[in-house]
Amino acid sequence: MDVIKLLHNRLDDVDIALLRLVQGDGKITNAELARKVQLSPPSVLQRVRRLEESGLIKGYSADFDLKNIGYHLTVFVQVSLQLHQDQPIEQFRAAVAKVKEILECHHVSGEFDFLLKVVAVDMPHFEQLVREDLSTIPAVGKIHSCFVLSTSKAERSVPI
């Protein structure tokens, strides 16, 4: 089903324009938003707050250049659990939530149970993460790592 049609059933054109503008520039001022959608600043502020309260806008963040920060490795880690019951799954989720280098954790279907996006300073740092953080989680059965060689697309905006 077309996401844009679904959104139009829930939102008007101004709200959709606001979502697009905020997604493109999270630092855009309320005054600039108001100018671009041709509404008063108080009206725009009320609409944006409603979009936040509804959960359509979850938050605001900045994108960083990982290598400039010092993270020279990005690794997709596939993890299989030994047991597929609620308790081991929740234990795994809780454990990976504590590891700051794990940027994303997805429970997936297929050959592996979880797909993690991990950043590391270098190979010894990644090895330490695997040995001390991932391998010590009781439910973990198998770990498979795929190292990112280069990235040709990393879109963070969703089409709306």
N, C-alpha and C positions, 0 to 999 in steps of 0.2 A: 504494500500500500504506500502511496506517496506521502512522505512526511510533511511536505508543505501543505497538502490538502488537509491533513489531520490538524496541523497547527492553525490553519484558517478556520477550522470548525471551532477552535477554542479561543483564538485571539483575533483581534482586528489588525489591519495593515500597520497601524502605528506601533503596536506592541511588537510585531514581527520586525519592523524597521529598527526598533530599539534593541531587540535581541541581536540583530546583525551588527549594529554599530558597537554595542558593548563587547560582543565577541571579537570584533576586529581590533578594538582598542579598549582594553580594560581601564585605562587611565583617562578616558574621555570625560570631560567635565559635564556636569548637569546642564550648564549654560550652553555648551556646544551641542549636546544632545537635543536640547530644546530648539536651538536654531535649525538643526538639520531636519527635525520632524515637524517644525513649524508649530510648536505648542509653547505654552508658558513654562518656565522652569518649575514652578510648583506642581503643575499638572504632570510633567515628565517625571519628577521625583516620586510622585505618588504612583505612577505606572511602574517605574523601575522597582520600587519597594514591593509592589504587588507581585511582580515577576519573581523577585527574590523570595518572598514569603510562600509563593506557590511551589517553589522548588525548581522552577525552570532555570533560574540563575542560582547556582550552588555556591559560588564564591568568585574571587578574583585572585589572579596570581601573575607572576612574571616568569617568562621563559629565560633560562640561562643557557649559555654556551658551556656545555659540560667540560670540554677540554680546557677552556680558559679557567674554569674553576679548579681543575686538577683531576677530574675523572676521565682517564684516557681509555677506559674499557667500558663498553656497554655489552651486556650479555643477556640473552634470553635463555632462561633456565627452565627445563621441563622436569617436573617432579612427579614421580609415581609414589603413591602411598601403599604400605603393606596391607592396611585394612581400610575398607571403604564404609565405615560406620560414622555416625554423627560425631562421637567424641574425638576420634583421631582427626577428622576433618577440622573440627573447631580448634583443637590443639594446634594443628598446623597453621591455621589462619592467625591465631593469637601469637604464635611464635614469630611468624614472618612480619607481622605488624610492628614488632619491636625492632626490626632491623632497618635502620635508616637508609641503607644502600639499596634496599629493595623498593623500587619506585612503584611497581605495579604487581598485583597478584590476582590472577584470573583462574577461577575454577572452570575447567574446560572438559569437553567430551573428547573421546578418542583414546589414543595409546597412553597418554599421560593424564594425570589428574589436575595438575596446576601448571600454569605458565607464568613465570616471573620475569620482570624486567629489572635487571640489576646493574648498578654502576659500581666501578671500582677504580682506584687510583692506578693500579698496575696489576700484573699477574700475581705477584705474591699477596697482594691485598685480596684479590678474588679467591685465591687458594685458601686464605685465612677465613673468609666468609663461608666458603663451602665446608671447611673442616670444623670451624667453631660454631657456626650458626645453623647452617642447613643440615649437615650430617648428624647433628646432635638431637634433632627433633625426633622423638621416639617413633612416630608413624612413617617416617620417610623410608621408602624402599629403594628407589632408583633415582639418580640425578643425571640429567643429560644437559650439557651446555652448548650453546651456539653463540659464537663471538661475532659481533657486528663488525664487518670490515669497512663498510661505508653505508651512508644513508642517503638515498636519492629523494625520499619524500617522508616528511614527518609532520603531517597536517594536524593541527590541534583544533581547528574550527570545524564544526559540523555544518553540512549544507542545510540551510533553513530558508 
